[in-house]
Amino acid sequence: MKKNKNNYIELIIIFILTFLFTILNKVTYDEIWNYGFSYNIANGLMPYRDFNMVLTPLYPFIGSLFLILLGKNIIIFHLFNALICTTIFNYLKKQNKRSYYISYIMLLMVSDPNYDLFILLLLYILINLEKNNNNDYYIGITLSLTFLTKQNIGFALCIPSLFIKNKDKIFKRIVGFFIPNIILLIYLITTNTLYDFINYSFLGLNGFFIDNFLLNPICILTVISIIYSIYMYINNHKIEYLYILFFQIIAFPIFNFHHVAIGFIPVCNSILSNFKFIKKYTQIVFLGFITVIFTINIISILIGQVSFPNSTNKFKYRIFNKSSEHCIKSISNYYLNLDSRVFILDDLAYIIKLELGIPINKYDLINNGNLGKNGEDIVVLEIEKMCSHNNCIFLLKQNNLKEEEIKSQTNKKILNYIHNNYNISNRICDFTVYNN
């Protein structure tokens, strides 16, 4: 009884620390986009029709339920995220009784609200179901949920089931897999968004992979993960290592720290479980890490390097640096005083529109691969048509026009079309203003 009580207290503490950690951490665009998708749905917008979204819809739909029930603000979204992370923490603990705190440090380093964390949680649920020899229908349904969260990872995690020799078990998993997908199909047909869903989630993926493919040294962790998973499976033939192996597709094609680290977490926790660390010392390391990060963030607030709380309406309790806060306010005020059709062709578009309470559309997320098949050409034609009869204003950053600029995923073909066909009329913050 005392042990259960201590476990619950530990989970509550981890939940609170995770929530505070993510709230006080730097804002990322992935966080804003994921929050924006759920916020849009909570406000009645239809994914794939009213706004573009390259992922399958489960995660933003669940997030929207939290926003509808508890409040449509980013703090609630962070509570939803902290719940996901705390549940992952509990699975890390089940796998590794001694040093799970070390693995959780890595998770905290990539813990900004994101569907990748939800997929990691589903991975652990799958592994747990396999270990307990649960009903194959349940495993099939869980595999379906991974597909409904991110399609390529969902397909990849279905592959380990093909290594099972029992055809009856495979059939049951297939049946379980199709049940949630049939529900999604009915939803897409009744809302007349089936083609839009296929276009954004599948037909545009080739462009997404080609345009966003990037290798950097951190991908060595993915190589380690693949080698370790294959080695462990050859030695003990446990299906959990096949799941971990095929889960590494999460790093592709953007081999940045976030995606690579998410894939490496189950490998890290598995490797650490082989060492006899003293649990008390791993807890001290964890508390030291948390203390250092919190201290750095609090000092940044006290010396005025960042604003918390800030002067925005919708993101008041998220940390912004002073220049970003000023730019959000300046562009928001500028936007409100315009009588023209305005396009913010930058990662900042979602923040501005969410701040102003203006509905999002597909022109607010023009990242490579996020526009469906030949999407960039369609957007150019649509802009040309709209602006031939209306006054249009475009805000974009000059740095994003440069071919060598790799920090931004904003589609350069659309930016260059604006730069070559419209006139520069103003500058605001880091943005150049174009009009016709």
C-alpha positions as CSV (number, residue, x, y, z in Angstrom):
1,M,0.0,0.0,0.0
2,K,2.8,2.4,0.9
3,K,4.7,1.5,-2.3
4,N,1.6,2.4,-4.4
5,K,1.2,5.6,-2.5
6,N,4.8,6.5,-3.2
7,N,4.4,5.7,-6.9
8,Y,1.4,8.0,-7.2
9,I,3.3,10.8,-5.4
10,E,6.2,10.3,-7.7
11,L,3.9,10.5,-10.8
12,I,2.3,13.7,-9.5
13,I,5.7,15.3,-8.9
14,I,6.9,14.3,-12.4
15,F,3.6,15.7,-13.9
16,I,4.1,19.1,-12.2
17,L,7.8,19.3,-13.0
18,T,7.2,18.4,-16.6
19,F,4.4,21.0,-17.0
20,L,6.6,23.7,-15.5
21,F,9.6,22.6,-17.5
22,T,7.8,22.9,-20.8
23,I,6.0,26.2,-19.9
24,L,9.3,27.8,-18.9
25,N,11.2,26.4,-21.9
26,K,11.6,28.2,-25.2
27,V,8.7,28.3,-27.6
28,T,9.1,26.1,-30.8
29,Y,7.2,26.4,-34.0
30,D,6.2,22.7,-33.8
31,E,4.6,23.5,-30.5
32,I,2.6,26.4,-32.0
33,W,1.5,24.3,-35.1
34,N,0.4,21.3,-33.0
35,Y,-1.5,23.6,-30.6
36,G,-2.9,25.5,-33.6
37,F,-4.2,22.3,-35.2
38,S,-6.1,21.3,-32.0
39,Y,-7.2,24.9,-31.5
40,N,-8.6,25.1,-35.0
41,I,-10.6,21.9,-34.5
42,A,-11.9,23.0,-31.1
43,N,-13.2,26.2,-32.9
44,G,-15.0,24.2,-35.6
45,L,-12.6,24.3,-38.4
46,M,-12.3,21.2,-40.6
47,P,-8.8,19.7,-41.0
48,Y,-7.6,19.2,-44.6
49,R,-10.4,21.5,-45.8
50,D,-10.1,24.7,-43.8
51,F,-6.4,24.3,-43.0
52,N,-3.6,22.1,-44.3
53,M,-2.2,19.3,-42.1
54,V,0.3,16.7,-43.3
55,L,-0.3,14.2,-40.4
56,T,-3.2,11.9,-39.8
57,P,-5.7,13.5,-37.3
58,L,-5.8,11.6,-34.1
59,Y,-3.4,13.7,-32.0
60,P,-5.0,17.1,-32.8
61,F,-8.5,15.7,-32.3
62,I,-7.6,14.4,-28.8
63,G,-5.9,17.8,-28.1
64,S,-9.0,19.6,-29.2
65,L,-11.1,17.6,-26.7
66,F,-8.8,18.9,-23.8
67,L,-9.2,22.4,-25.1
68,I,-13.0,22.2,-25.4
69,L,-13.4,20.6,-21.9
70,L,-10.8,22.7,-20.0
71,G,-10.3,25.9,-21.9
72,K,-9.0,27.0,-25.3
73,N,-5.5,28.2,-24.4
74,I,-2.0,26.9,-24.7
75,I,-1.7,26.2,-20.9
76,I,-4.3,23.4,-21.3
77,F,-2.4,22.1,-24.2
78,H,0.7,21.9,-22.0
79,L,-1.3,20.0,-19.3
80,F,-2.3,17.5,-22.0
81,N,1.4,17.2,-23.0
82,A,2.5,16.7,-19.4
83,L,0.0,13.9,-19.0
84,I,1.5,12.2,-22.1
85,C,5.1,12.6,-20.8
86,T,4.2,11.4,-17.3
87,T,2.6,8.3,-18.7
88,I,5.8,7.7,-20.8
89,F,7.8,8.1,-17.6
90,N,5.7,5.4,-16.0
91,Y,6.6,3.0,-18.9
92,L,10.3,3.9,-18.7
93,K,10.1,3.0,-15.0
94,K,8.6,-0.4,-15.8
95,Q,11.3,-1.2,-18.4
96,N,14.2,0.1,-16.2
97,K,13.8,0.1,-12.4
98,R,17.1,1.8,-11.6
99,S,18.0,4.5,-14.1
100,Y,14.8,5.6,-15.7
101,Y,15.3,9.1,-14.5
102,I,18.3,9.4,-16.8
103,S,16.1,8.4,-19.8
104,Y,13.5,10.9,-18.7
105,I,16.1,13.7,-18.9
106,M,16.4,13.0,-22.6
107,L,12.7,13.0,-22.9
108,L,12.5,16.4,-21.2
109,M,15.0,17.8,-23.7
110,V,12.4,17.1,-26.5
111,S,9.3,17.6,-24.5
112,D,7.7,20.5,-26.2
113,P,4.0,19.6,-27.1
114,N,4.3,17.4,-30.2
115,Y,2.6,14.4,-31.8
116,D,5.9,12.5,-31.7
117,L,5.6,12.2,-27.9
118,F,2.1,10.6,-28.4
119,I,3.6,8.1,-30.9
120,L,6.3,7.3,-28.3
121,L,3.6,6.6,-25.8
122,L,1.8,4.3,-28.2
123,L,5.0,2.5,-28.9
124,Y,5.3,1.7,-25.2
125,I,1.7,0.6,-25.0
126,L,2.3,-1.8,-27.9
127,I,5.4,-3.2,-26.3
128,N,3.5,-3.7,-23.0
129,L,0.6,-5.4,-24.8
130,E,3.1,-7.8,-26.5
131,K,4.8,-8.6,-23.2
132,N,1.5,-9.4,-21.6
133,N,0.3,-11.5,-24.5
134,N,-2.8,-9.3,-24.8
135,N,-5.7,-9.8,-27.2
136,D,-4.5,-9.4,-30.8
137,Y,-7.5,-7.3,-31.6
138,Y,-6.2,-4.7,-29.0
139,I,-2.8,-4.8,-30.5
140,G,-4.3,-4.2,-34.0
141,I,-6.3,-1.3,-32.7
142,T,-3.2,0.2,-31.0
143,L,-1.3,-0.2,-34.3
144,S,-4.2,1.7,-36.0
145,L,-3.9,4.5,-33.5
146,T,-0.2,4.9,-34.4
147,F,-1.2,5.1,-38.0
148,L,-3.9,7.7,-37.2
149,T,-1.3,9.7,-35.4
150,K,1.5,9.6,-38.1
151,Q,0.9,7.5,-41.2
152,N,4.5,6.5,-42.1
153,I,5.3,5.4,-38.5
154,G,2.0,3.6,-38.2
155,F,2.8,1.6,-41.3
156,A,6.4,0.9,-40.1
157,L,5.1,-0.4,-36.7
158,C,2.8,-2.9,-38.5
159,I,5.9,-4.7,-39.9
160,P,6.9,-6.5,-36.7
161,S,3.5,-8.4,-36.7
162,L,4.5,-10.0,-40.0
163,F,7.3,-11.8,-38.2
164,I,4.6,-13.7,-36.2
165,K,4.1,-17.2,-37.7
166,N,0.6,-17.6,-36.4
167,K,-1.8,-16.5,-39.2
168,D,-4.8,-16.3,-36.9
169,K,-3.0,-13.7,-34.7
170,I,-2.1,-11.7,-37.8
171,F,-5.7,-11.8,-39.0
172,K,-7.0,-10.5,-35.7
173,R,-4.5,-7.7,-35.7
174,I,-5.6,-6.7,-39.3
175,V,-9.2,-6.7,-38.1
176,G,-8.3,-4.5,-35.1
177,F,-6.3,-2.2,-37.4
178,F,-9.2,-1.6,-39.7
179,I,-11.8,-0.8,-37.1
180,P,-10.6,2.8,-36.2
181,N,-9.6,3.4,-39.8
182,I,-13.1,2.6,-41.0
183,I,-14.4,5.2,-38.5
184,L,-12.0,7.8,-39.9
185,L,-13.1,6.9,-43.5
186,I,-16.7,7.4,-42.6
187,Y,-15.9,10.8,-41.0
188,L,-13.9,11.9,-44.1
189,I,-16.6,10.8,-46.5
190,T,-19.4,12.5,-44.5
191,T,-17.4,15.7,-44.2
192,N,-16.4,15.6,-47.9
193,T,-12.7,15.8,-47.0
194,L,-11.5,12.4,-48.2
195,Y,-9.6,13.7,-51.2
196,D,-8.1,16.6,-49.2
197,F,-6.9,14.1,-46.6
198,I,-5.3,11.8,-49.2
199,N,-3.7,14.8,-50.9
200,Y,-2.1,16.3,-47.8
201,S,-1.3,13.1,-45.9
202,F,-0.1,10.9,-48.8
203,L,0.2,12.5,-52.2
204,G,2.4,15.2,-50.9
205,L,4.7,13.0,-48.8
206,N,7.2,12.4,-51.6
207,G,7.8,16.2,-51.8
208,F,8.0,16.3,-48.0
209,F,10.8,13.7,-47.9
210,I,12.7,15.2,-50.8
211,D,12.5,18.8,-49.7
212,N,13.1,18.2,-46.0
213,F,15.8,15.5,-46.1
214,L,18.7,16.6,-44.0
215,L,21.6,14.7,-42.5
216,N,23.7,15.9,-39.5
217,P,26.0,14.3,-37.0
218,I,23.3,13.6,-34.5
219,C,21.9,10.9,-36.8
220,I,24.7,8.6,-35.4
221,L,22.2,8.0,-32.5
222,T,19.8,6.6,-35.1
223,V,22.5,4.3,-36.4
224,I,23.3,3.1,-32.9
225,S,19.5,2.5,-32.3
226,I,19.2,0.4,-35.5
227,I,22.4,-1.7,-34.7
228,Y,21.3,-2.2,-31.1
229,S,17.7,-3.2,-32.0
230,I,18.9,-5.7,-34.7
231,Y,21.5,-7.2,-32.3
232,M,19.0,-7.6,-29.5
233,Y,16.4,-9.2,-31.7
234,I,18.9,-11.7,-33.2
235,N,19.9,-12.7,-29.7
236,N,16.5,-13.1,-28.0
237,H,13.9,-12.8,-30.8
238,K,11.7,-10.5,-28.7
239,I,9.2,-8.5,-30.8
240,E,9.8,-5.4,-28.7
241,Y,13.1,-4.9,-30.4
242,L,11.5,-5.0,-33.8
243,Y,9.1,-2.3,-32.7
244,I,12.0,-0.2,-31.5
245,L,13.9,-0.9,-34.8
246,F,11.0,0.2,-37.1
247,F,10.2,3.1,-34.7
248,Q,13.5,4.7,-35.9
249,I,11.7,5.9,-39.0
250,I,10.5,8.8,-36.8
251,A,13.9,10.5,-37.5
252,F,13.4,10.4,-41.3
253,P,13.7,12.7,-43.2
254,I,14.5,15.6,-40.8
255,F,17.4,14.1,-38.8
256,N,17.5,16.9,-36.2
257,F,18.0,16.5,-32.5
258,H,14.3,16.3,-31.7
259,H,13.4,13.5,-34.1
260,V,16.6,11.5,-33.5
261,A,16.3,11.8,-29.7
262,I,12.6,10.6,-29.7
263,G,13.7,7.5,-31.5
264,F,16.7,7.0,-29.2
265,I,14.8,7.2,-25.9
266,P,13.6,3.6,-25.8
267,V,17.0,2.4,-26.9
268,C,18.7,4.5,-24.2
269,N,16.4,3.2,-21.5
270,S,17.0,-0.4,-22.6
271,I,20.8,0.0,-22.7
272,L,20.8,1.7,-19.2
273,S,18.7,-1.2,-17.8
274,N,21.7,-3.4,-18.2
275,F,23.8,-1.4,-15.8
276,K,23.4,-1.6,-12.0
277,F,23.1,2.1,-11.2
278,I,22.1,3.2,-7.7
279,K,18.7,4.7,-8.1
280,K,19.3,7.4,-5.5
281,Y,22.2,8.8,-7.6
282,T,20.2,8.9,-10.8
283,Q,17.5,10.8,-8.9
284,I,20.2,13.3,-7.8
285,V,21.3,13.7,-11.4
286,F,17.7,14.3,-12.5
287,L,17.1,16.9,-9.8
288,G,20.4,18.6,-10.7
289,F,19.3,18.8,-14.3
290,I,15.9,20.2,-13.4
291,T,17.5,22.7,-11.0
292,V,20.0,24.0,-13.6
293,I,17.4,24.4,-16.3
294,F,14.9,26.1,-14.0
295,T,17.6,28.4,-12.7
296,I,18.7,29.5,-16.2
297,N,15.1,30.2,-17.2
298,I,14.3,32.1,-14.0
299,I,17.5,34.2,-14.3
300,S,16.6,35.0,-18.0
301,I,13.2,36.3,-16.8
302,L,14.7,38.3,-13.9
303,I,17.3,40.1,-16.0
304,G,14.7,40.8,-18.7
305,Q,16.2,38.7,-21.4
306,V,12.8,37.0,-21.9
307,S,9.3,38.0,-21.0
308,F,7.2,35.9,-18.6
309,P,4.3,36.5,-18.5
310,N,4.4,38.4,-21.8
311,S,2.2,41.1,-23.3
312,T,0.4,38.8,-25.8
313,N,-3.2,37.7,-25.3
314,K,-3.1,34.0,-26.4
315,F,0.4,33.1,-25.3
316,K,0.7,35.2,-22.2
317,Y,2.2,32.4,-20.1
318,R,4.8,31.2,-22.6
319,I,8.3,32.6,-22.6
320,F,9.2,34.9,-25.6
321,N,12.4,36.8,-26.0
322,K,11.9,40.5,-26.1
323,S,12.4,40.9,-29.9
324,S,9.8,38.1,-30.7
325,E,7.3,39.7,-28.3
326,H,7.8,43.1,-29.9
327,C,7.5,41.6,-33.4
328,I,4.3,39.7,-32.6
329,K,2.7,42.9,-31.2
330,S,3.9,45.1,-34.1
331,I,2.7,42.7,-36.8
332,S,-0.6,42.1,-35.0
333,N,-1.3,45.9,-34.8
334,Y,-0.2,46.3,-38.5
335,Y,-2.4,43.5,-39.6
336,L,-5.5,45.0,-37.9
337,N,-5.0,48.3,-39.6
338,L,-4.9,46.9,-43.1
339,D,-7.8,46.7,-45.5
340,S,-6.1,44.3,-47.9
341,R,-5.8,40.5,-48.2
342,V,-2.7,39.7,-46.0
343,F,-0.4,36.8,-46.4
344,I,2.2,36.1,-43.7
345,L,4.6,33.7,-45.5
346,D,6.6,32.7,-42.5
347,D,6.6,30.3,-39.6
348,L,5.3,33.2,-37.5
349,A,1.9,33.2,-39.3
350,Y,0.2,30.8,-36.9
351,I,1.2,32.8,-33.9
352,I,-0.1,36.1,-35.4
353,K,-3.4,34.6,-36.4
354,L,-3.9,32.7,-33.2
355,E,-3.1,35.9,-31.3
356,L,-5.7,37.9,-33.3
357,G,-8.3,35.1,-33.3
358,I,-8.4,35.0,-37.1
359,P,-9.2,31.6,-38.7
360,I,-6.2,29.7,-40.1
361,N,-6.0,28.7,-43.7
362,K,-3.5,26.8,-45.9
363,Y,-1.5,29.9,-46.8
364,D,-0.4,30.1,-43.1
365,L,1.7,26.9,-43.3
366,I,3.6,26.8,-46.6
367,N,6.4,24.6,-45.4
368,N,8.0,22.2,-47.8
369,G,5.8,19.1,-48.3
370,N,2.8,20.5,-46.3
371,L,0.8,21.6,-49.4
372,G,-0.1,18.2,-51.0
373,K,0.7,17.1,-54.6
374,N,2.1,20.1,-56.6
375,G,0.8,22.2,-53.8
376,E,3.3,25.0,-54.3
377,D,2.3,25.5,-57.9
378,I,-1.4,25.5,-56.9
379,V,-0.7,28.1,-54.2
380,V,1.1,30.4,-56.7
381,L,-1.8,30.1,-59.1
382,E,-4.4,30.8,-56.4
383,I,-2.5,33.8,-55.1
384,E,-2.1,35.1,-58.7
385,K,-5.9,34.8,-59.2
386,M,-6.9,36.3,-55.9
387,C,-4.5,39.2,-56.2
388,S,-5.5,40.1,-59.8
389,H,-8.8,41.6,-58.5
390,N,-7.8,42.4,-54.9
391,N,-5.2,44.4,-53.0
392,C,-2.8,41.9,-51.5
393,I,0.0,42.4,-49.0
394,F,2.7,39.8,-48.3
395,L,5.1,39.6,-45.3
396,L,8.2,37.5,-45.7
397,K,11.8,37.4,-44.5
398,Q,14.6,38.1,-47.0
399,N,16.8,35.4,-45.4
400,N,14.3,32.7,-46.3
401,L,14.8,33.5,-50.0
402,K,18.4,32.4,-49.9
403,E,19.0,28.9,-51.1
404,E,21.6,28.3,-48.5
405,E,19.1,29.1,-45.7
406,I,18.2,25.7,-44.2
407,K,16.8,26.8,-40.8
408,S,13.5,27.6,-42.4
409,Q,11.3,25.0,-44.1
410,T,9.2,27.8,-45.8
411,N,8.7,27.0,-49.4
412,K,11.2,29.1,-51.4
413,K,9.3,28.7,-54.7
414,I,6.3,30.6,-53.3
415,L,8.6,33.2,-51.6
416,N,10.5,33.8,-54.9
417,Y,7.2,34.2,-56.8
418,I,6.2,37.0,-54.4
419,H,9.7,38.6,-54.5
420,N,9.8,38.6,-58.3
421,N,6.2,39.7,-59.0
422,Y,5.3,42.2,-56.3
423,N,6.7,45.5,-55.0
424,I,8.5,46.1,-51.8
425,S,6.6,48.8,-49.9
426,N,7.6,48.6,-46.3
427,R,9.6,46.9,-43.6
428,I,8.4,45.7,-40.2
429,C,10.6,43.8,-37.7
430,D,12.5,41.3,-39.7
431,F,9.9,41.2,-42.4
432,T,9.8,42.8,-45.8
433,V,6.3,44.0,-46.9
434,Y,5.3,43.4,-50.6
435,N,2.1,44.6,-52.3
436,N,0.6,44.7,-55.8
